[in-house]
Amino acid sequence: MIRALILVSLLGSLGWWLDREHQGGRFQRVDELFLDFLVANARDRFAMANEHAASSAPVVLVTMRASDRAEYAGWPPRPLDWQMILKGLQAYDPAVVVIPETLFWGRPSPEFVNEAAQALVPFPSVVLGVEAQLAANREAPAFLGGLEASLPPFQKVLGDAAAVPPLGALVSAPDDLIRRQAEIGISVPLTANDASKLPYAVQETGHLRPTVLAQAVARFTQTPYATQRLLLGPGAGAYLSNGAFVPLSAAAEFIVNTKQAVPEVDALHLMTSELAEALSPQDKANLAGGKVIVIGTEDDSHHGLARLHAQALAQMLALPRLRLLPNWAQWIVWSIAGLAGAWVVFFVPRTKSILRGMLCVFAALVLCFLCFQSSLIWCPPTIPAALIVVSTVFARIAGHRRV
């Protein structure tokens, strides 16, 4: 009876203290390492999004085709064209508007740039591309043209960044008036990059800077850069809010399925939507619902940068989410761990308590591993493991004597 009271008091006070420390983030690194292990061993689940799931992801591509260039004020499209497209898009309330191509038309700024900038104001989040050039020499400092403050670095980076491509220079940025209404991300032209890969981050003098792809995902998942965790090397990936995980290559690139179909809307239909019912019911359904709208030009001979971003975003947002056990379920796990510890104390001989206790810890980790493999559900291991270990030590000192 006395042993039972001591054990209950010991485990209760330990559980309360560990829970308080855990909420304060004391064991965050242990939990992150455990999660990294689980994800690395379930990599095939994230290898490629299911084609049907990606097709139904909340991503829509709005294209301006080169074959229709006569319908636009100029080619590439001029500020007036962009103003009309953006105004036509306002009624559908997109969550994020993504424009990977650089909206710059030279100095001085041409007509309707201010009007195009004002057309961006109603959107809650806009991500614009800054054309960049990768560097051949990693030692040379990158030229950012005074945009350092507009490109927030990743704050939580783990692993070897040697394979991440270095940034050489920012070639051109969106017009100043346009840039005031949006966030910017680095955009590497397809001619300078593998056509089936998009960089998630680039390296710049000891920092990793986000690309358009990273900015768009961060905005849609509402993940601040202070909380986003970027893992490099083997098992590379980005951990975002609400269990979102993006698998990456060792070079922090996302491998894109270029055959992936995404819902598509002709930009000309948006330009004339105020004058006539140019948009079909299917187009309206595609655009509605707080989605990610990717806008860009496309040549008839090859796919453009916007399409590749739309395909990548559709695949990313279709990936399964990592699911952390809710608090009530974690309490159940802790209770089970406490019962396992009590079994070691009261029913296992002292001479065998250490071995049996370690077997309980191992069995718990295996069970967590299997649950993650099947359903991507996981539980932080620190508290249940500590309860079993402390019970094991107590059993070794004051446990059952029978051989």
C-alpha distance (Angstrom), angle and dihedral (degrees) to the residues before:
residue distance angle dihedral
M1 . . .
I2 3.80 . .
R3 3.81 90.9 .
A4 3.80 89.7 51.6
L5 3.80 92.4 51.6
I6 3.80 91.8 47.2
L7 3.81 91.8 47.9
V8 3.82 93.6 48.3
S9 3.80 91.1 47.6
L10 3.81 91.5 46.6
L11 3.81 95.8 48.3
G12 3.79 93.6 40.7
S13 3.79 94.6 52.2
L14 3.81 91.0 41.9
G15 3.81 92.2 50.4
W16 3.82 91.6 48.3
W17 3.81 92.4 49.2
L18 3.81 94.0 44.9
D19 3.81 91.7 48.2
R20 3.79 90.7 52.4
E21 3.80 91.9 47.7
H22 3.80 90.6 46.1
Q23 3.79 92.1 52.9
G24 3.80 87.7 50.9
G25 3.80 90.1 56.9
R26 3.81 96.5 -110.9
F27 3.79 93.7 135.0
Q28 3.79 97.7 35.6
R29 3.80 94.7 113.7
V30 3.82 91.9 51.7
D31 3.81 90.5 50.9
E32 3.81 91.3 47.4
L33 3.81 92.4 51.9
F34 3.79 90.8 48.9
L35 3.81 91.3 49.2
D36 3.81 91.1 47.8
F37 3.81 88.7 54.0
L38 3.80 91.8 50.4
V39 3.81 93.5 47.0
A40 3.80 93.4 46.7
N41 3.80 89.5 55.6
A42 3.81 92.9 47.5
R43 3.80 94.5 47.9
D44 3.80 94.1 126.8
R45 3.81 89.4 65.3
F46 3.81 88.4 64.8
A47 3.80 99.2 35.8
M48 3.78 93.0 104.3
A49 3.76 132.9 -10.1
N50 3.77 117.0 -112.4
E51 3.80 107.3 -92.9
H52 3.80 94.4 -129.6
A53 3.81 92.4 45.9
A54 3.81 91.6 49.7
S55 3.81 91.3 48.9
S56 3.80 89.7 56.2
A57 3.82 94.3 44.9
P58 3.83 116.1 120.8
V59 3.82 93.8 -98.2
V60 3.82 127.5 113.2
L61 3.80 129.1 -176.8
V62 3.81 119.2 -142.8
T63 3.80 109.1 -164.0
M64 3.78 134.3 -162.4
R65 3.79 105.0 -161.3
A66 3.78 123.6 -148.6
S67 3.80 89.0 -138.3
D68 3.83 87.6 65.9
R69 3.79 95.6 48.5
A70 3.82 91.8 121.3
E71 3.81 88.6 65.5
Y72 3.79 92.7 60.0
A73 3.81 130.5 75.5
G74 3.81 88.3 -115.4
W75 3.77 142.8 -25.2
P76 2.92 123.0 -76.7
P77 3.82 84.7 35.8
R78 3.79 115.2 -90.6
P79 3.83 127.8 -130.6
L80 3.83 90.6 -93.4
D81 3.82 89.9 58.4
W82 3.78 91.6 49.4
Q83 3.79 91.8 47.6
M84 3.81 91.6 54.7
I85 3.81 93.7 45.8
L86 3.80 92.9 48.6
K87 3.80 93.0 46.5
G88 3.81 89.5 51.4
L89 3.79 89.4 51.2
Q90 3.81 96.3 51.1
A91 3.81 94.5 81.9
Y92 3.81 91.3 63.1
D93 3.82 96.0 57.8
P94 3.83 100.0 -140.4
A95 3.80 117.5 -158.4
V96 3.82 93.3 -137.9
V97 3.80 131.5 9.4
V98 3.81 112.7 -154.8
I99 3.81 123.0 -166.1
P100 3.83 109.1 176.1
E101 3.82 94.6 -179.5
T102 3.79 117.6 82.0
L103 3.81 113.7 -104.4
F104 3.79 98.7 -145.1
W105 3.80 125.5 130.7
G106 3.80 102.2 175.8
R107 3.79 135.4 -99.6
P108 2.93 129.1 -25.6
S109 3.79 95.6 35.0
P110 3.81 111.8 -109.5
E111 3.79 125.5 -125.4
F112 3.81 121.1 -65.8
V113 3.81 95.0 23.7
N114 3.80 90.0 118.3
E115 3.82 90.5 47.7
A116 3.81 90.7 50.7
A117 3.81 89.5 49.5
Q118 3.81 90.8 50.9
A119 3.80 89.4 51.3
L120 3.84 87.8 62.8
V121 3.81 93.9 56.3
P122 3.84 98.1 84.0
F123 3.81 93.3 55.7
P124 3.83 114.6 94.0
S125 3.80 93.1 -142.7
V126 3.80 133.0 15.7
V127 3.81 126.4 179.2
L128 3.81 118.2 -164.1
G129 3.78 127.8 -169.2
V130 3.80 124.4 -119.4
E131 3.79 109.9 -157.4
A132 3.78 109.5 -122.8
Q133 3.77 138.6 -175.9
L134 3.78 122.3 -143.9
A135 3.81 119.3 -129.5
A136 3.77 127.2 -118.4
N137 3.81 91.5 -157.9
R138 3.80 116.4 57.3
E139 3.79 92.4 -163.1
A140 3.81 96.3 60.6
P141 3.82 114.8 92.7
A142 3.79 115.9 -114.6
F143 3.80 121.3 -114.7
L144 3.81 109.5 -127.4
G145 3.79 99.2 170.3
G146 3.79 94.3 -134.0
L147 3.82 94.0 -54.5
E148 3.80 96.1 114.4
A149 3.81 92.9 111.5
S150 3.80 91.4 51.1
L151 3.81 93.7 55.6
P152 3.81 106.8 63.4
P153 3.81 111.9 -154.1
F154 3.79 122.4 -128.4
Q155 3.79 105.3 -98.6
K156 3.81 100.8 -164.2
V157 3.80 109.3 51.7
L158 3.80 122.4 157.4
G159 3.79 128.5 -178.0
D160 3.77 136.7 27.3
A161 3.81 113.5 -34.4
A162 3.81 94.3 -172.8
A163 3.80 93.0 105.6
V164 3.82 94.8 50.6
P165 3.83 109.6 106.0
P166 3.82 113.7 -108.2
L167 3.77 121.3 -122.9
G168 3.78 114.9 -120.4
A169 3.79 104.1 -177.8
L170 3.76 144.6 -31.6
V171 3.78 103.7 -111.9
S172 3.79 101.6 -169.5
A173 3.79 135.6 -5.4
P174 3.82 130.3 -157.9
D175 3.77 116.9 -84.2
D176 3.81 111.8 -77.6
L177 3.81 93.1 -114.9
I178 3.80 91.6 50.8
R179 3.80 93.5 44.8
R180 3.80 93.2 56.8
Q181 3.80 90.2 67.9
A182 3.80 98.4 49.6
E183 3.77 150.5 34.7
I184 3.77 120.6 -103.8
G185 3.78 133.5 -138.7
I186 3.78 133.5 -175.4
S187 3.80 114.2 -94.0
V188 3.81 120.6 -165.7
P189 3.83 114.1 -159.5
L190 3.78 115.1 -117.9
T191 3.79 91.3 -119.6
A192 3.81 88.2 65.2
N193 3.79 95.7 45.5
D194 3.78 140.3 46.8
A195 3.81 107.9 -82.0
S196 3.81 91.8 -130.4
K197 3.81 96.7 49.1
L198 3.78 133.8 68.9
P199 3.81 121.3 -168.3
Y200 3.78 114.9 -122.1
A201 3.79 92.2 -167.6
V202 3.79 138.5 5.3
Q203 3.78 128.6 -152.3
E204 3.78 122.0 -112.8
T205 3.83 124.0 173.3
G206 3.77 96.0 -41.4
H207 3.79 95.6 -35.8
L208 3.78 132.6 95.4
R209 3.79 112.1 -135.5
P210 3.83 123.4 -158.6
T211 3.77 123.5 -113.4
V212 3.81 126.0 -144.7
L213 3.80 88.0 -90.9
A214 3.82 93.1 55.5
Q215 3.80 92.5 44.3
A216 3.81 92.6 51.0
V217 3.82 94.1 49.0
A218 3.81 91.8 45.3
R219 3.79 91.7 51.7
F220 3.82 95.6 46.0
T221 3.81 93.6 47.0
Q222 3.83 90.0 40.5
T223 3.79 91.9 -127.4
P224 3.84 115.6 158.6
Y225 3.79 114.4 -142.4
A226 3.79 88.3 -121.2
T227 3.83 89.7 67.3
Q228 3.80 101.7 32.1
R229 3.80 110.9 103.2
L230 3.80 120.2 -152.1
L231 3.80 116.9 -161.3
L232 3.82 118.4 -165.5
G233 3.78 134.0 -169.0
P234 3.83 121.4 29.1
G235 3.80 110.2 11.1
A236 3.82 91.6 15.0
G237 3.77 118.0 -177.2
A238 3.79 147.0 129.2
Y239 3.81 121.7 -102.9
L240 3.80 113.2 -150.7
S241 3.80 137.0 173.9
N242 3.80 124.4 -59.4
G243 3.79 94.4 19.6
A244 3.80 96.8 -58.5
F245 3.79 112.4 153.8
V246 3.81 127.8 -177.3
P247 3.82 116.0 -161.3
L248 3.79 113.4 -140.9
S249 3.76 138.2 -176.8
A250 3.81 120.7 -107.2
A251 3.82 86.7 -94.4
A252 3.83 91.6 57.0
E253 3.80 92.6 -106.5
F254 3.79 128.0 138.3
I255 3.80 114.3 -132.9
V256 3.80 107.3 -134.3
N257 3.78 126.4 -151.5
T258 3.81 97.0 -135.7
K259 3.82 91.2 -166.3
Q260 3.79 91.4 61.8
A261 3.79 112.6 123.1
V262 3.81 118.4 -137.2
P263 3.82 129.3 -176.8
E264 3.78 108.7 -91.8
V265 3.80 134.5 -160.8
D266 3.80 126.6 -169.1
A267 3.81 109.9 -120.1
L268 3.82 90.7 -141.9
H269 3.79 89.4 66.1
L270 3.80 90.2 56.3
M271 3.81 91.6 48.5
T272 3.81 92.1 56.5
S273 3.81 97.6 35.4
E274 3.83 91.9 105.8
L275 3.80 92.5 52.6
A276 3.79 100.7 41.6
E277 3.80 142.5 -0.2
A278 3.80 92.9 -91.5
L279 3.79 95.1 147.5
S280 3.79 116.3 82.3
P281 3.82 120.5 -136.4
Q282 3.81 87.5 -105.5
D283 3.81 91.2 53.7
K284 3.80 90.5 50.6
A285 3.78 91.6 48.8
N286 3.81 90.5 49.3
L287 3.80 93.0 51.5
A288 3.81 98.1 43.3
G289 3.77 127.3 82.9
G290 3.81 108.1 58.1
K291 3.79 98.2 -70.9
V292 3.79 137.6 162.1
I293 3.81 107.4 -95.0
V294 3.80 115.2 -161.2
I295 3.81 114.9 -165.2
G296 3.79 127.8 -168.6
T297 3.77 150.5 120.9
E298 3.75 126.4 -85.4
D299 3.78 132.8 -161.8
D300 3.77 119.7 -141.3
S301 3.80 92.4 -125.1
H302 3.81 99.0 53.4
H303 3.78 142.1 8.7
G304 3.77 118.8 -92.9
L305 3.78 135.5 -127.6
A306 3.81 91.9 -99.2
R307 3.81 93.3 57.2
L308 3.80 92.1 50.4
H309 3.81 90.3 50.8
A310 3.80 91.4 48.0
Q311 3.81 90.8 50.8
A312 3.80 91.8 47.6
L313 3.81 93.6 47.8
A314 3.82 91.8 47.4
Q315 3.81 90.5 52.6
M316 3.80 93.0 45.3
L317 3.80 94.7 50.1
A318 3.81 91.4 46.7
L319 3.80 93.0 56.8
P320 3.81 116.2 110.7
R321 3.79 116.7 -99.0
L322 3.78 126.2 -120.0
R323 3.80 108.5 -117.9
L324 3.77 122.5 -148.8
L325 3.79 114.9 -156.0
P326 3.82 110.4 -105.6
N327 3.79 117.6 -111.0
W328 3.80 95.0 -100.9
A329 3.81 90.7 53.0
Q330 3.80 90.9 47.9
W331 3.81 88.7 54.4
I332 3.80 88.5 54.7
V333 3.81 89.9 51.4
W334 3.81 90.2 50.2
S335 3.82 90.2 50.0
I336 3.79 91.0 51.5
A337 3.81 89.4 49.3
G338 3.79 89.1 51.2
L339 3.82 91.2 50.7
A340 3.81 89.5 49.6
G341 3.79 88.3 52.4
A342 3.81 90.9 49.2
W343 3.81 89.7 51.8
V344 3.80 89.8 54.3
V345 3.81 90.9 49.5
F346 3.80 99.4 46.1
F347 3.79 105.5 28.2
V348 3.81 107.3 29.0
P349 3.83 121.4 76.4
R350 3.78 114.4 -114.4
T351 3.80 92.0 -116.2
K352 3.80 90.9 58.9
S353 3.81 99.1 36.2
I354 3.81 96.8 95.6
L355 3.81 93.1 52.1
R356 3.80 93.8 44.2
G357 3.79 92.1 46.7
M358 3.78 92.3 51.9
L359 3.79 89.6 47.7
C360 3.81 88.8 54.5
V361 3.80 90.8 52.2
F362 3.80 90.8 47.7
A363 3.82 91.8 48.0
A364 3.81 90.4 50.9
L365 3.81 91.7 51.5
V366 3.80 91.6 47.8
L367 3.81 90.6 50.3
C368 3.82 90.6 50.4
F369 3.81 89.7 48.0
L370 3.82 92.1 52.2
C371 3.81 92.6 47.0
F372 3.78 90.4 51.9
Q373 3.79 92.2 47.6
S374 3.80 91.7 52.6
S375 3.81 103.3 35.7
L376 3.84 108.1 5.4
I377 3.82 88.9 -116.8
W378 3.78 117.6 143.0
C379 3.79 141.3 174.3
P380 3.84 127.2 -153.7
P381 3.82 105.3 -104.2
T382 3.81 101.4 -152.1
I383 3.81 101.7 87.2
P384 3.84 100.6 40.0
A385 3.81 91.5 44.2
A386 3.82 91.3 48.6
L387 3.82 91.6 50.2
I388 3.79 91.6 53.3
V389 3.81 94.1 44.0
V390 3.81 93.4 49.6
S391 3.81 90.2 47.3
T392 3.80 88.9 50.7
V393 3.81 91.9 52.4
F394 3.81 89.9 47.6
A395 3.82 90.1 49.6
R396 3.79 90.5 51.9
I397 3.82 90.0 54.1
A398 3.81 102.9 35.8
G399 3.75 105.8 5.5
H400 3.77 134.9 123.2
R401 3.83 112.5 -45.8
R402 3.83 100.4 -159.5
V403 3.80 114.7 111.9
